[in-house]
Amino acid sequence: MFRKLHRQMALFCTLVTSCILVAMTALCLFLSERSMRETLRQSFLNHMTQVIFYLQDLTVVEGPELTRMEQAQYIFYLFDNGLPLLHRTAGFAEDKDLCQLAMKTAARDYQLDVVSPQNNPHAVEWRQFSLRDKAGRNYFAAVAVFRRRKVGCLQAVALFPLAKQDKQFNEQRWLFAGIDLVGCIIFLIFSWFFVKKLLRPVEETRQKQVQFVAAASHELRSPLAVMLSNLSALERAGPQERPRFQKNIQTEGLRMSRLIDDLLALANADSHSWSIRREPVELDTLTLELYEKYSRPARESGLLLTVTLPEEGLPPTPCDGGRVEQAVSVLINNALSYTPSGGQVDIILSQLSGGKMMFTVQDNGPGIPDQEKPLIFQRFYRADPSRQDREHFGLGLCVAQEIAHLHRGKLWVEDTPGGGARFKLII
């Protein structure tokens, strides 16, 4: 599924970015070509204006303006009362046909009759326009008529071929098309690796969810199997054996209830719907209550449980007392479970700067290897897989860490000097 999504997202990102790139390139080319063509057209107009002023007082059919036109590769026709007077060509065999096309276009589209100049009342009248021949070549064209007293009319047709400019435009378009193609390939490569990196956390989260569901199902199946087995035995047991089976069923039911509570807590944390209710809590009193709660289990396990509080009185701390007690209970319970008989577990409450409080639960047990320290906060992870502890599901530290995050604090583990583990919880 993720491979298909990876391909689709990479192609989609490439398509979107490529379309934007092509659109921006086309817009830039359009504006650039329009600006260049407008500059060229303005130059043509300025040149033709000079030529027209020169032709108004023409006495000899030579001069610097005509020489410049010849050097600029103009196609130029000059007629005296309709008779050819001068012809300068740019080297095209179709020059004469172009001249006829320009005159017809001026008469048809711009009402400037060059063939019958008597229809033009003005002394000087001229038109400038764009022209395209049968071969698809573009030109700037100018047609002018000069009415002269007693000597009739002088007609002029000038065309400037744009083949060179069109060739430059085409080369520029192909160049930018190649750049766009390279850009699209780069976008594809970038999108491929970027989307892959983007989807990696999602894929890992999905894998964790699958593993979480599988592990939760396994953990739920164990107490359920014990309960069903005891129920079956209860049906056949005598009056003296029934209380034992009933107690086993009750114990497994409570165990399943604790597991379900932990699963619901983590599910709420994942969906960001797990909230806390802050209220002033005397954490020193809460610590003493936890000490009294676990003193007896510690003695039964042959462990020494100690508590250390600040010498000065502590002000009430705004927090969710129930959640804090739950998190610290997880740390104490783990320490009592993994510390061998004859060991010691210490509960320490201290005040930090900024009004923060820190719980420290440390033991002198086997400790936690460095490579496993980041793993113990993962769900259903047990530092010792061979240890079959029916009271621990590998969820307690996950829940405690989520409680720390809800209080904008943190939970981490260190090594105890001399051996053992030291958990620190900041609220």
C-alpha positions in Angstrom: 0.0 0.0 0.0 2.7 2.4 1.0 4.7 1.7 -2.2 1.7 2.5 -4.4 1.0 5.6 -2.3 4.7 6.5 -2.6 4.6 6.3 -6.4 1.3 8.2 -6.6 2.4 11.1 -4.3 5.8 11.4 -6.0 4.2 11.6 -9.5 1.6 14.0 -8.2 4.2 16.3 -6.7 6.3 16.1 -9.8 3.2 16.9 -12.0 2.2 19.9 -9.9 5.7 21.4 -9.7 6.3 20.6 -13.4 3.1 22.4 -14.4 4.0 25.4 -12.3 7.6 25.4 -13.8 6.3 25.1 -17.4 3.6 27.8 -16.8 6.2 30.2 -15.3 8.6 29.5 -18.1 5.9 30.0 -20.7 4.9 33.3 -19.1 8.5 34.5 -18.9 9.1 33.6 -22.5 5.9 35.3 -23.6 6.7 38.5 -21.8 10.3 38.4 -23.0 9.4 37.8 -26.6 6.7 40.4 -26.5 9.1 42.9 -25.1 11.8 42.1 -27.6 9.3 42.2 -30.5 7.9 45.5 -29.3 11.4 46.9 -29.0 12.1 45.7 -32.6 8.9 47.1 -33.8 9.6 50.5 -32.2 13.0 50.5 -33.8 11.4 49.8 -37.2 8.9 52.6 -36.7 11.6 55.1 -35.8 13.6 54.0 -38.8 10.6 54.3 -41.1 9.8 57.7 -39.8 13.2 58.9 -40.7 12.9 57.4 -44.2 9.5 59.0 -44.8 10.8 62.4 -43.8 13.7 61.9 -46.2 11.4 60.8 -49.0 9.2 63.9 -48.7 11.9 66.1 -50.2 13.4 63.4 -52.4 15.3 64.8 -55.4 17.8 62.0 -55.9 17.1 58.3 -55.3 20.1 57.7 -53.1 21.1 58.7 -49.6 22.2 57.5 -46.2 18.8 56.3 -45.2 18.4 54.0 -48.1 21.9 52.7 -47.6 21.1 52.0 -43.9 18.0 50.1 -45.0 20.0 48.0 -47.4 22.5 47.2 -44.6 19.7 46.4 -42.2 18.4 43.7 -44.7 15.2 45.6 -45.5 13.0 44.8 -48.5 12.3 48.2 -50.1 10.2 49.2 -53.1 9.8 52.7 -54.4 7.3 53.6 -57.1 6.9 56.8 -59.0 3.3 57.2 -60.1 3.0 53.4 -60.0 6.2 52.7 -62.0 9.1 50.9 -60.2 11.7 53.4 -59.3 13.9 51.6 -56.8 14.1 48.0 -55.4 16.4 46.8 -52.6 16.0 43.2 -51.7 16.9 41.1 -48.7 17.7 38.1 -50.9 14.3 36.4 -51.1 12.9 35.3 -54.4 9.4 36.1 -53.2 10.1 39.8 -52.7 7.8 41.0 -55.5 5.0 38.8 -54.2 5.6 40.2 -50.7 5.4 43.7 -52.1 2.0 43.0 -53.7 0.8 41.3 -50.5 1.8 44.3 -48.4 0.0 46.8 -50.8 -3.2 44.6 -50.9 -3.1 44.3 -47.0 -2.8 48.1 -46.7 -5.7 48.7 -49.0 -7.9 46.0 -47.6 -7.3 46.3 -43.8 -6.0 49.9 -43.4 -7.7 51.8 -46.3 -4.5 53.0 -47.8 -4.8 52.6 -51.6 -1.3 52.4 -53.1 -2.4 51.4 -56.6 -4.8 54.3 -57.0 -3.1 57.0 -54.9 -5.5 59.7 -56.1 -7.9 58.3 -53.6 -5.6 59.4 -50.8 -6.4 63.1 -49.9 -3.4 63.6 -47.6 0.0 64.9 -48.7 1.7 62.0 -46.8 -0.1 59.0 -45.6 1.4 55.7 -44.3 0.5 52.6 -42.4 2.6 50.1 -40.4 1.5 46.5 -39.7 2.6 43.0 -39.3 2.6 40.6 -42.2 2.9 36.9 -42.7 3.7 35.3 -46.1 2.5 32.0 -47.5 5.5 30.2 -46.1 4.6 31.4 -42.6 7.5 33.9 -42.3 6.7 37.1 -40.3 7.5 40.7 -41.3 7.1 44.2 -40.2 5.6 46.1 -43.1 5.2 49.8 -43.8 3.4 51.3 -46.8 3.5 55.1 -47.6 2.0 57.4 -50.3 3.4 60.8 -50.9 1.3 63.3 -53.0 3.5 65.8 -54.8 2.4 68.8 -56.7 2.5 68.6 -60.5 4.5 65.4 -60.5 1.9 62.9 -59.1 2.6 60.5 -56.3 5.4 58.6 -54.9 4.7 55.2 -53.3 7.0 53.3 -50.9 6.8 49.7 -49.5 9.2 48.6 -46.8 9.4 45.1 -45.2 11.6 43.9 -42.4 12.0 40.1 -42.2 11.7 38.7 -38.7 13.1 35.3 -39.7 16.3 35.9 -37.7 14.4 36.9 -34.6 11.9 34.0 -35.0 14.9 31.6 -35.2 16.3 33.1 -32.0 12.9 32.8 -30.3 12.6 29.1 -31.4 16.1 28.4 -30.2 15.3 30.1 -26.9 12.1 28.1 -26.6 13.9 24.8 -27.2 16.6 25.8 -24.7 14.0 26.5 -22.0 12.1 23.3 -22.9 15.3 21.4 -22.3 15.8 23.2 -19.0 12.2 22.4 -18.0 12.7 18.8 -18.9 15.8 18.6 -16.7 13.9 20.5 -14.0 11.1 17.9 -14.2 13.5 15.1 -13.9 15.1 16.8 -10.9 11.7 17.4 -9.4 10.9 13.7 -9.9 14.1 12.5 -8.1 13.5 15.0 -5.3 9.9 14.1 -4.9 10.7 10.4 -4.9 13.1 10.7 -2.0 11.2 13.5 -0.2 7.9 11.6 -0.3 9.7 8.4 0.8 11.2 10.3 3.8 7.8 11.9 4.5 6.0 8.6 4.5 8.6 6.8 6.6 7.1 8.0 9.9 3.6 7.1 8.8 4.7 3.6 7.8 6.6 3.2 11.0 3.5 4.3 13.0 1.4 1.9 11.1 3.8 -0.9 11.8 3.8 0.0 15.4 0.0 0.0 15.5 0.0 -3.5 13.9 2.5 -4.6 16.5 0.6 -2.9 19.2 -2.7 -4.6 18.3 -1.0 -8.0 18.0 0.8 -7.6 21.4 -2.4 -6.3 23.0 -4.4 -9.2 21.6 -1.7 -11.6 23.0 -1.8 -10.0 26.4 -5.6 -10.0 26.6 -5.7 -13.6 25.4 -3.6 -14.8 28.4 -5.9 -13.8 31.2 -8.9 -14.7 29.2 -7.5 -18.2 28.7 -6.9 -18.5 32.4 -10.4 -17.3 33.2 -12.0 -19.8 30.8 -9.9 -22.6 32.1 -10.8 -21.8 35.7 -14.5 -21.5 34.8 -14.3 -24.9 33.2 -12.6 -26.4 36.3 -15.1 -24.6 38.5 -18.0 -26.5 37.0 -16.4 -29.8 37.9 -14.8 -28.7 41.2 -16.0 -29.7 44.6 -17.1 -27.2 47.4 -13.6 -27.0 48.8 -11.9 -26.2 45.5 -14.4 -23.6 44.3 -13.0 -20.7 46.3 -9.5 -21.2 44.7 -10.8 -21.1 41.2 -13.1 -18.2 41.9 -10.1 -16.2 43.3 -8.1 -17.1 40.2 -10.9 -15.8 38.0 -11.1 -12.6 40.0 -7.4 -12.0 39.9 -7.2 -12.5 36.1 -10.3 -10.2 35.7 -8.5 -7.5 37.7 -5.4 -8.0 35.7 -7.3 -7.7 32.4 -9.0 -4.6 33.7 -5.6 -3.0 34.4 -4.4 -3.9 31.0 -7.5 -2.4 29.3 -7.1 0.8 31.4 -3.5 1.1 30.2 -4.6 0.5 26.6 -7.4 3.1 26.8 -5.0 5.6 28.3 -2.5 5.1 25.5 -5.2 5.2 22.9 -6.4 8.6 24.3 -2.9 9.9 24.3 -2.5 8.9 20.6 -5.7 10.7 19.7 -4.7 13.7 21.8 -8.0 13.3 23.8 -6.3 12.5 27.1 -6.6 15.5 29.3 -5.7 16.3 32.9 -7.3 18.3 35.6 -4.9 20.6 37.3 -5.5 21.6 40.9 -3.2 22.4 43.9 -1.7 19.1 45.2 0.6 18.7 48.1 3.2 16.4 46.5 5.0 15.7 49.8 1.8 14.3 51.2 1.3 12.3 48.0 4.8 10.9 48.3 4.3 9.8 51.9 1.1 8.0 50.9 2.9 6.1 48.2 5.6 5.2 50.6 3.0 3.8 53.0 1.2 2.0 50.2 4.4 0.1 49.0 6.1 -0.4 52.4 4.4 -3.7 53.0 5.0 -5.2 49.5 8.7 -4.1 49.9 9.1 -5.8 53.2 7.5 -9.0 51.9 10.0 -9.0 49.0 12.9 -8.5 51.4 13.6 -4.9 50.2 14.3 -1.7 52.0 12.1 1.2 50.8 13.1 4.7 51.8 11.6 8.2 51.2 13.4 11.6 51.2 11.5 14.9 51.2 12.8 18.5 51.2 13.5 19.9 54.6 11.5 23.0 53.9 7.8 22.8 53.4 6.6 22.6 49.8 3.8 24.8 48.4 0.9 23.0 46.6 1.7 22.2 43.0 -0.9 22.6 40.3 -1.1 19.2 38.7 -3.4 16.2 38.3 -2.8 14.3 41.5 -4.3 11.1 40.4 -2.2 11.0 37.2 1.0 11.9 39.1 0.3 9.2 41.6 -0.2 6.7 38.8 3.1 7.6 37.1 5.1 7.4 40.3 3.4 4.2 41.2 4.6 2.7 37.9 8.2 3.6 38.8 8.0 2.3 42.3 6.3 -0.9 41.2 9.0 -1.6 38.5 11.8 -0.9 41.0 10.3 -3.4 43.5 9.7 -6.0 40.9 13.2 -5.9 39.3 15.3 -5.4 42.4 16.5 -8.7 44.0 15.8 -9.5 47.6 18.1 -7.6 50.0 18.2 -4.5 47.8 17.0 -1.0 48.4 14.6 1.3 46.6 14.6 5.1 47.3 11.8 7.6 46.7 13.1 11.2 46.5 11.1 14.3 46.0 12.9 17.6 45.3 12.0 21.1 44.1 13.6 22.6 41.0 13.8 26.2 39.8 10.7 27.6 38.1 8.3 25.8 40.4 9.0 22.4 38.9 9.0 19.3 41.1 11.0 16.1 40.4 10.4 12.6 41.6 13.4 10.3 41.7 12.9 6.5 42.1 16.2 4.6 42.2 17.3 1.1 43.1 20.5 -0.9 43.4 19.2 -3.8 41.2 20.7 -5.1 37.9 20.2 -1.8 36.1 19.4 -1.2 32.5 22.0 -1.6 29.6 22.6 1.6 27.7 21.3 0.1 24.4 18.0 -0.7 26.1 17.4 2.7 27.7 15.6 4.2 24.7 13.6 1.0 24.2 12.1 0.6 27.7 9.6 3.4 26.9 8.2 1.5 23.9 4.9 -0.3 24.3 5.0 -4.0 25.4 8.8 -3.9 25.7 10.3 -5.8 28.6 13.9 -5.5 29.5 14.1 -9.2 30.3 11.8 -11.1 27.8 12.5 -14.4 29.7 11.0 -12.9 32.8 7.3 -14.0 32.9 5.9 -11.3 35.2 2.2 -11.4 35.2 1.9 -8.0 36.9 3.7 -6.1 34.1 2.6 -5.8 30.5 5.3 -3.4 29.3 2.9 -0.5 29.2 3.6 1.2 32.5 6.5 3.3 31.5 4.7 4.4 28.3 1.7 5.6 30.4 4.0 7.3 32.8 5.8 9.1 30.0 2.5 10.3 28.5 1.5 11.6 31.9 4.8 13.5 32.1 4.1 15.0 28.6 0.6 16.1 29.7 2.2 18.0 32.5 4.8 19.5 30.1 7.5 17.6 32.0 9.6 14.7 31.1 10.7 11.2 32.3 14.0 9.6 31.7 16.3 6.9 33.2 19.9 7.0 34.4 22.3 4.6 36.0 22.5 4.6 39.8 26.1 5.0 41.1 27.2 1.6 42.2 24.6 -0.2 40.0 20.9 0.0 39.4 18.5 2.2 37.6 17.4 5.8 38.5 14.1 7.1 37.0 13.5 10.9 37.1 10.1 12.4 36.6 9.7 16.2 36.3 6.2 17.6 36.8 
